[in-house]
């Protein structure tokens, strides 16, 4: 119940720096107009043991005022203070936007590492995130297990639709046969090629190589190397076994 209550506490005032309890208490006072600490605690869902600390915090921020009397009650202060706080936040956001633009220029102008190496099961995906744009001209792959995922199929369809030349080599044996058959239902640009432990992706301006047995993946961004492997792949593809 406590976890649910904390998730449900008001959050819209976080834009002016209020935490979840402050937001919930402020919303409660707006709702009831004015009230005692006990009533505000009950309406807001904030524990009674915390209510005075929260009210004091809102008073110090000029968002809530005390109405003298017995018992003491609380109401919202002049909401113009919120307008002032929002304008200050807008200035902060404008400064942050300027910094983001600077960071983008730095990132886009920074020279790319020609060679990156990663290890581990997630290494391939980590290096894929280093790629700044998807293939636009060609996308050649060497699949070791021919693992099948619908999302990968959709990705290839998008590439083909955009005019990208998509081709693939697969290891075709008893272990991979079922996966290959699934791929063949969606594309015929697959041919068999011997493979003892390598996954490969050659595209416009990069080569991604996974050395399966060594548990290492290498990203190479070198135009001469890409062009050479592209031609080697195309020559091998012409003579490779067509899978029926």
ChimeraX attribute file (.defattr): number of C-alpha atoms within 10 A of each C-alpha:
attribute: neighborCount
match mode: 1-to-1
recipient: residues
	/A:1	5
	/A:2	9
	/A:3	7
	/A:4	8
	/A:5	11
	/A:6	14
	/A:7	10
	/A:8	13
	/A:9	19
	/A:10	21
	/A:11	16
	/A:12	14
	/A:13	16
	/A:14	12
	/A:15	11
	/A:16	16
	/A:17	13
	/A:18	18
	/A:19	16
	/A:20	19
	/A:21	23
	/A:22	25
	/A:23	21
	/A:24	26
	/A:25	26
	/A:26	23
	/A:27	21
	/A:28	24
	/A:29	22
	/A:30	12
	/A:31	12
	/A:32	12
	/A:33	11
	/A:34	18
	/A:35	19
	/A:36	17
	/A:37	19
	/A:38	15
	/A:39	16
	/A:40	26
	/A:41	24
	/A:42	15
	/A:43	17
	/A:44	24
	/A:45	20
	/A:46	22
	/A:47	13
	/A:48	15
	/A:49	10
	/A:50	11
	/A:51	21
	/A:52	14
	/A:53	13
	/A:54	20
	/A:55	23
	/A:56	15
	/A:57	15
	/A:58	20
	/A:59	17
	/A:60	11
	/A:61	15
	/A:62	16
	/A:63	18
	/A:64	21
	/A:65	19
	/A:66	17
	/A:67	14
	/A:68	9
	/A:69	7
	/A:70	7
	/A:71	9
	/A:72	11
	/A:73	17
	/A:74	19
	/A:75	21
	/A:76	19
	/A:77	16
	/A:78	11
	/A:79	11
	/A:80	11
	/A:81	13
	/A:82	16
	/A:83	11
	/A:84	12
	/A:85	15
	/A:86	15
	/A:87	13
	/A:88	13
	/A:89	15
	/A:90	12
	/A:91	12
	/A:92	12
	/A:93	12
	/A:94	12
	/A:95	11
	/A:96	12
	/A:97	12
	/A:98	12
	/A:99	12
	/A:100	12
	/A:101	11
	/A:102	12
	/A:103	12
	/A:104	12
	/A:105	11
	/A:106	11
	/A:107	11
	/A:108	11
	/A:109	9
	/A:110	9
	/A:111	8
	/A:112	12
	/A:113	11
	/A:114	11
	/A:115	13
	/A:116	14
	/A:117	15
	/A:118	17
	/A:119	15
	/A:120	12
	/A:121	12
	/A:122	12
	/A:123	16
	/A:124	21
	/A:125	11
	/A:126	14
	/A:127	16
	/A:128	13
	/A:129	9
	/A:130	12
	/A:131	14
	/A:132	8
	/A:133	10
	/A:134	13
	/A:135	19
	/A:136	15
	/A:137	15
	/A:138	18
	/A:139	20
	/A:140	23
	/A:141	20
	/A:142	24
	/A:143	24
	/A:144	21
	/A:145	19
	/A:146	22
	/A:147	14
	/A:148	14
	/A:149	12
	/A:150	10
	/A:151	9
	/A:152	12
	/A:153	15
	/A:154	12
	/A:155	12
	/A:156	19
	/A:157	16
	/A:158	12
	/A:159	19
	/A:160	16
	/A:161	10
	/A:162	12
	/A:163	12
	/A:164	19
	/A:165	17
	/A:166	19
	/A:167	20
	/A:168	21
	/A:169	26
	/A:170	24
	/A:171	22
	/A:172	23
	/A:173	12
	/A:174	8
	/A:175	11
	/A:176	16
	/A:177	14
	/A:178	15
	/A:179	17
	/A:180	23
	/A:181	16
	/A:182	16
	/A:183	19
	/A:184	15
	/A:185	8
	/A:186	12
	/A:187	15
	/A:188	13
	/A:189	16
	/A:190	22
	/A:191	23
	/A:192	19
	/A:193	19
	/A:194	12
	/A:195	15
	/A:196	10
	/A:197	15
	/A:198	17
	/A:199	21
	/A:200	18
	/A:201	16
	/A:202	22
	/A:203	22
	/A:204	19
	/A:205	20
	/A:206	20
	/A:207	23
	/A:208	21
	/A:209	20
	/A:210	24
	/A:211	15
	/A:212	15
	/A:213	9
	/A:214	11
	/A:215	15
	/A:216	17
	/A:217	25
	/A:218	19
	/A:219	22
	/A:220	18
	/A:221	19
	/A:222	14
	/A:223	14
	/A:224	10
	/A:225	13
	/A:226	18
	/A:227	17
	/A:228	10
	/A:229	16
	/A:230	19
	/A:231	11
	/A:232	11
	/A:233	18
	/A:234	13
	/A:235	11
	/A:236	14
	/A:237	19
	/A:238	10
	/A:239	10
	/A:240	15
	/A:241	14
	/A:242	14
	/A:243	14
	/A:244	7
